[in-house]
Amino acid sequence: MPERHSKRHVHSLICEHVLDDMRPHEAEYDHEGSLRNGNPSEWQMACMRHADELNRRDGIEVAA
């Protein structure tokens, strides 16, 4: 991990920042699925996309 990222927060699916932003929209997404089984729900996918957006905004590279 590059030194400049070592003290920076990396947003994730379960990050408080992501969940706070997404909570008002939670009812808009289907919750059926399991990330653990390789079939994430629409909700999980939306949270992951939002985490990627926040990381890009903060200059943290995200996986393609």
BELVEN-V787216 format. One line per field, one symbol per residue. ss: DSSP state (2 for helix, 1 for strand, 0 for the rest). psi: psi as a letter, one per 30 degrees, with the letter a starting at -180 (. if undefined). burial: + if it has 24 or more other ideal C-beta (glycine too) atoms within 12 Angstrom, else -. Layout:
# BELVEN-V787216
ss=???
psi=???
burial=???
This chain:
# BELVEN-V787216
ss=0022220000000002222222222222000001000010022222222222222220000000
psi=kkefffgkkkklegkeeeeeefefgeffkkgkljeeggikleeeeeeeeeeeeeeeeggkklk.
burial=---------++-+----+---+--------------------++-+++++++-++----+----
